[in-house]
Amino acid sequence: MARLNVLFIAIDDVNTDLGCYGASVKTPHIDRLASGGVRFDRAYCQYPLCNPSRSSMLTGWRPPKTGIMENRTWFRDRTPIAVTLPQHFRASGYTSMATGKIFHGGLDDDRAWDIGGTPLRRQAPRSPEEQKQRERTADRWEALPGEGEETPDFRTASRAIELLKQKRDKPFFLAVGFAKPHVPFLAPKKYFDLYANTPITLPPDFAPEPSGSGPAFRANFDIFIKRRAAEPEARQMILGYRAATSFMDAQVGRVLTALEETGQSSNTVVVLFGDHGFHLGEKGMWSKQTLFEVSARVPLIIASPGKTAGKVSQGTVELVDVYPTLNALCGLTAPGGLDGESFVPLLDNPSQSWDHPAFTYLQRGSVLGISVRTTRYRYTEWDNGDSGVEFYDHQSDPRESRNLAKDASMASILATHRKLLHP
């Protein structure tokens, strides 16, 4: 039996504001993928920032093992022996190809790709002038003419289509990375027009600036840097995020259509995920890098031949689980030492019980935060609890507005979650 191909679709800065997740955001092509696969309702990143999240997922190691907690360090400088997901597929006889952003920026894997990839380019800290320029331009939006043909995402989709149309005598691992809805929010005008008659509502816990103190909260970056978010501007930013998301969805649709038209959809596993969540004014914060649900939770959809289609799993899974899951689906022997666990059983039976905790890490200056998400609760410690503890019941408080860490009635459940961080 021929090995399955893999189409691996990575999306930058996208949260679960997608149509198939119940949001009023128009994403018909991602919704179509979900109708042919399994949508994971409780999927979590291991670090809510691009480089550490992708380094963790693609090595199969959690951030404490990769040593990557920021966007400037190349993972091989810390973990030279790591065998990355595309590298492993390449070594297993696959043609490994990449277009767009898979690893972070110029911190690509020099051993991963037969075709594509980017030259290694280590990143220096921004100069004061570069930081000022970013503050002036990051939180902006623009309605572009035409179909967006000159944008990186359109070109990424076009290149993916070219690669899908090429004849091969080996199975392929094709990684396709889309940048939007990362700031700035640029999209063709027609995607802004999609929301012309849709009211833009602010989240119930919206605030013009971060609404709390301590390591759980942080000053804004990417959007509303060093300034308060007035409600009209906040609505415009949310509109821009939605338009950019719909534009990205259209590029995903172009690639999925090419997969179908080339007759390869029946023999290809499709994985689509976001590298971390994204605040849109919740608790007065924008962008990523918090341990709240909206920053740690990610969209994850897997459509695999012979597996369940059109179902939703409530099982708690992690991005670090995708590596062993793809190995199992494709019949490969996984490298030793992976931190994740295959969730192929959930692709066979999405409704089965799956009580596996998900861990997310965040370095805030000298303080390390670790958060664990179970089916019902989120428990977070900062500096082993010395700098703060948070405990939220998602059944009664999905927006994490009531910290129950000092609630005596929750002491037993809290202790159980503490043991997950200190086994």
N, C-alpha and C positions, 0 to 999 in steps of 0.2 A: 504493500500500500504506500502511495506517495506521501511524503511528509507534507504537513500543512505549511502554507506560507504564513507570514505575520505582517500585518499592516499596523504600525505602532504610531498613533496620532497623539502628539503632545501639544497642549495648549497652555499658553503663558497667562497667569493672573486671572483665570476664569473661575468664578465661584459656581455654586449650584443654581444660579438664576438662569435656568434653561427651561424651555417649554416642557420637556419630559419630566422635569423635577417639580412641575406645578407652578412655575413662575410665569408671569405675563410677558415673557421675552420670546421673541419669534425666532425659533431655531428648528425649522422643519426637517433639516437634514440630520442633525444629531438626534432628533426625535425619531426619525426613520431608522437610524442605527439601533436605537434603544428598542424599537418594536421588533427587531430581529435578533435581539440578544438579551442580556441580563443587565439591568441598571442597579447599581449598588447605592443604597440610600445612606449607608453609614461607612463611607470610605474616607480615610484620613492620610494626610501627608506626614512625613517624619520631621519636617522642619518647614516653617512657613516663609520660605525665601528661596529664590530660584536655584542658585548653585548648590546649597546644602541639600535641598529637596531632591534635585535631579541626581546629585552624586550618590545620595543614599539609595534611591530607587534603582539606579542603573548599576550599582555595585552589589545590591542586595544586602548592604550593611547599614545599620543605624548610624546616625551622626556621631555618637561617641566613638564608634569604631573607624569611621572615615576620617574623623578629626576636622571635618569641614563645617564651619558654623557661620560663614560669611561668603560674599560673592567674589572675592579676589584670589582665593587659593585654588590651585589646580589639584584635583583629588590625587593624582599620581605623585605629587610632591609629598603627600602624607601617607599614601597607601599604594606604593609602586607594585605590589603583588596582586592587587585586585584584578579579577577577571570580570569585565563588565558584561551586561546582558547582550549587546550587539557583538562584542568580541567573542563571547561564548557561542553564539549562533554561527558566527563566521568560522570559528574553529570546528564546528560540527557539520560543516559542509554547505552552509547557506551562503548565498550572495547577500552581503550586508551593505545596505545603501542608506544614505541620509540626505535629506534636504530640509532646510530651515533650522530652527533652534531645537536641538535635542539636549546636549550638554549646555552649560551656561556660556554664552558668548564665545570667546576664543579659548575656552578651557575644555576643548573637545578631547575625545579619546583617540590617541594616535595609533591604537591597535585595533580599532573597532570596524573600520569601513573598507570595503572594496571600492565603493563609489561614493563620493561626497565627503562630508566632513569639512572642518575648518582648520586652518593652521593654528598652532598653539600661540596664544597671545596673552601673556599674564597681564593682569590689570593693576595699575597703580591707583592709589587713592586719588579722589578728585582734588584738583587744586581749588583754592578759594574762589577763583574766577569761574571755574567750571561748575562749582556748587551754586554760585549765584545765578549762572545761566540756567541751571536746572530748575532752580526755584522760580525763575521767570517764565519758564516754558512748559514745565511738566504738566500742570493742571490746565490743559487747554484742549479744545476740540476743534475739529474742522470737517466740514462736509465737502468731500472731494467730487470732482466731475467724473463722468463715465462710470466704468465698472471697477475702478481702482487698479487698473492694469499695471501701474507703475509702483504699486506697493510691494513690499517684501512678501506678504502673505499670498498675494495673487501669483507672484512668480514662484513661490514655494509649491503651490498647488499645481501650477503648470509643469514644473519639473517633475513632480510626483507622477503626473499623468504620463509624461514621456517615459519615465522608468517603468511604469506599469505596462506600457505598450510594447516594450522591448521583449524579444523572445529569449528565454533562458532554458538551460538544461539542468538547472539546480533550483531548489526552493529558494524563496527570497525572504529576507527580513528587511522591510522598508520602513524607515522611521521618518515621519513627516512632522515638522514642528512649526506651529503657528504662533505668531507674536501677539496678535490682538486677542483679547481686549487690553493688553498692557498700555499704559499711558505713553504718549498722548492719544486721545480718543479720536482717531482718524478713520473715516469710512465714507464711501460714496453717499451722496445726498439721499439716494433712494432708501438707504437704510435708516437714516434719520426720519424720513417721511413715513416709514412704517409705524411710527409712534406719534404721528401728528394728532391723532384723535384719542390717544391713550393718556389718561392723567398719570403724572409721575408723582407717586406718593413717597414720602420719607419714611424710613423705618420707625417703629414705635419708640425705640430708644435713641432716636436721633438727638444730637446735641451739637451746638456750633463749634465746640472744641472738646477734647477728651474729657470724659465725665467722671474720672476717678484718678487716684494717685497710686503710687507704688509700682512695682515692676510689671504688674499686669497691664498697665496703661503706658502709652508712649506718645511723644509728640508726632504730629503727622509728617509724612514725607510722600513724595509722588504727587499728592493732591492737597491743596490748602496748607502748604508749607508755611509755617510761621504766621498764619493768619486764621481768623475765624471763618467758618463756613456759613454764610448767609443762606437762608432757605432757597431763594431763587437760583443762586449759583449751585447749590447742592443738587437741586432738581436737574439743572443743566448737565452737571457731571454724571448723574445717573442716566440721563438720556444718552449722553455720549458713550457711556459704558455699554448700554443696550445696543446702540447702533453698531459699535465696534464688534460686539458679540454676534450680532446678526450677520455682519459682513464676514467674520471668521467662519460662521456656520455655512455660508454660501460656498466658501473655499473647501470646507470639509465635504460638502455635497458634490463638488466637482470631482474630487478624488474618489468618493464612494461610487459615483456614476461610472467613472473610468474602470474601477475594479469590476463592476457588473458587466460593462460593455466588453471587456476583454475576456469574459468568461471565467474569471478567477475567484469570484466571490464564494463559490461552493467549496473551495479548497483553501480558504484564507481565514485565519483568526484576525479579527479586528479589535484592537484595544484603543480606546479613547479616554484620556484623562486630563485633569488640570494639575499643575504642579503644586498648587496651594490655593487656599481660599482668598477672599478679598473683601475688606470692609467698604461699605458704601454709606458711611455716616453712623453706623451702629456704634453706640457708646461714644459718639463724637469722633470716631477715628475713621481713617481712610487708608486703603491699600492693605498690605499684609503685615507680618511680623507681630502677631499676638498669639496667645494660646487660647483665645476664645473660639467657640465653635465655628463662627463665620470665617475665621482665618485658617483653621486646621482642617476643616471638612472640604472635600474635593469631589467633583463629578468623576465617576468611573463607570464605563460601559464596556462590556466584552461580548462580542458576537462570535461564536465559534461553531463551525459545522458539526452537526450531530448533537449539539447541546440545546438547552432550553431557549426559547425565543419569546420575547414580549413579556417577561416577568421582572419582578422587582425583588431584590434580596434586602432584608433588614439586618443581615449579618454584619458584624463589625470587622472591617478589613482595612489593610494598610497598603500604601503604595509599594512598600518593601516586599509585599506578598506577590506582586505581579511577576517578578523574575521566576520564582519557583513554579508559579501557576503556568506561565508560558512554556517552561521546560516540560511540565507534565502533559500539557495539551499537545506538544509537538514530539513527544516521545524521546526527549533528550535527558541525559543524566546530568543533574545539576551539580555545579562545583560544590565542594565541601565548604561549610562555614557560613552559608547564607543565613541571615537573621529572620527572614520571612518564612511563611508557610503557604503551601499551595491551597487555594480555595476552589479547586475544581469541583469538589462536592457541591458547592453552591451553584455552579453552572449546571449541574445535573438536577438539583432540587433546591431552588432558591428559597423555599419556605422553611427549610429545615433549621433546627436550632444550631446556632453558631456563636458560642460565647467566647470569643477571642478578643482580648483587650487591644486597643490601638494606642501607640505611644507617640507623642509629639514633643520635640525639644525646642528650646529657644534660649540663646545666650543674650542676656541683657546687661551689657557692661561686664562686670566681674561676677554677676549672678546668673546661675544656670536655672532655667525653668524646665520642669518636666511635667507633662500632662498625660493622663491616661483616660481614655474614653471607653466605657463599657456600654452595654445595650441601653442602660437607662441613665447613667451618671457620668459626669466629668470631674476628675480629681486632679488638682494641680498643686505642685510644690515649687517654691522659689528658694533656691539655696538650701535644699533639704528641709524646707519649712521655716528656716530662720528668718527669711525675708517675706514670708507670706504663704498662706494656704487658701485654696479655693475649692469649694465642693458644690456642684450644681446638680439638681434633679431635673432632667430633661422631660420627664413626664408632666410635671407641673410648671416648669420654668424653662421652656426651650430657648429663651433669649438670654439665659444666664444672668438674670438681674438680682437674684437673691443668693448670696453666699451662705451656705449652710455649714461651713467649717466649724462653727462654734455652737451649733444647734445640738443640745444634749441628746435629743431624740434620734439623731442620726449617727451617734457615736459608733455603734457596732458596724454599720454599713461603711462609714468613713474609714474605720480601722481595716476593714477588708480591702478597700482600695489602696490604703497606704501600703499594705503588704505587697501589692502589685509592683510598687516602685522600690520596695525594700524586701525582696523575697528572702 
